[in-house]
Amino acid sequence: MSDEKIKQFISDMSYWQKLNLMIAHYMITTKQSREECYESALDNVTDDANVEYALESMINIGPIIDNAGKRHE
């Protein structure tokens, strides 16, 4: 996805969609609790550059490996 398309996609999102994206991003990429992820998302959701980074990170994350070593795609 091109940078321009990502920027347009982010600009078309509602505040709540951006917030949910940011919460999911922090929950996947950090070891914070859900409450801490929510607080981090609230701190960063108003900056579209942070939301763009979160979206690109989520798109490019690839397969997830759980603690048991089983691969989920």
N, C-alpha and C positions, 0 to 999 in steps of 0.2 A: 504494500500500500504506500503510495507516495506521501511525502510530508504534507503536501497541499490537501490531499484527501483526508488525512488524519486531522489536520487543523479544521477543516470544514465539518467533519464528523463530530469533533469535540464542541465546536461552536453551536451545532444543532442540538446538543444534549441539554436536558434540563439540569438544574442544580442538583436535584435528587438523584438523577442518573450518574452525574459526575461523582457525587458523594458515595454512592454504592460502588462505583468502579474503584475509587480510592480506598475504600474499606477493604474490598476484595484484594486489591493489590498489596496492601499492608499485611493482611492476614496470610497471604501466600508467601511473601518475601521476607517477613520478619518473624520473630518468635514472641511478638507482643500478644497480650490478651485482646479479646474482641473490643473491650472498652478502650484500651490504649490505641488500637487501630482506628476506632471511631474518632478519638481525640486527634490523632495524627491527621486523619482525613479532613476533619473540620479545620485544622490549621492550614491545610494545603489546597483545599478544593477550589478556592477562588482564583488561584493562579493557573491559567490554562496550560502553561508550560509543564507544570507538575502533572496535570491530568494527561497531557500528551505522552509524557514519559511513562506514566503508569499504564496507559493503553498499549504503547509500543512494547513495554516489558511483558504485559500479559499476552500479547499476540505472539511474541517470540520466546515464550517460556519453554516450549517443547514438552516432552513427556514428564510426568511427575512420578517420582519414586517415593513410596511411603516408607515408614520405619521398618517394615518387614522385608524391604528390598524388592517388593513386587512393583512392576512397572504398570502405570496407568496412562493410557493415551486418550 
